[in-house]
């Protein structure tokens, strides 16, 4: 048994825990283990989340917060214009059709325009 986040978990409910705990005790092999310990998401996973990010059913503010958080993990040298395009492409269709024709390439201004479009 292993405690994770205050909960006791056996290797049956989280098989990767068994692999990591076996390695920590000197049993097991490094060959079949992921580079990220259980419960942790790697930088590449966060970058993939960023690249696939869509507003979906999130509020605009939740989307902005998630976008800004995940943007930190991008391996791209993120210029303002690319950031704005990525943000626009992830917006809900109703907001995208209002914001895209404005062609704003300053991220804070784009966010404010999206918020304004959402409330109108």
C-alpha angles and dihedrals in degrees: 000000000000130000116229121179091342094309124108112230131181125214088255093068095041111025093182089063090061090053094049095044090048090054092047091055093047096258123113137031133278090218098085101038131103117241091240122075117236114285094021126103118212127233091253091055091052090048090051089050089052094050091050096041116134128171093234109155095342119116114250091253091051089049092050091049093047091045093052092045095050094041088071089067096054114118089205118099091246112218117192095250094054091047090053093049091049091048092049093049091055096051123106112268094250092057095037093058090054099041103038097065089056089066093207113177100183107091100213091048091048091052091051091049090051091049090049091049090049092055096046 
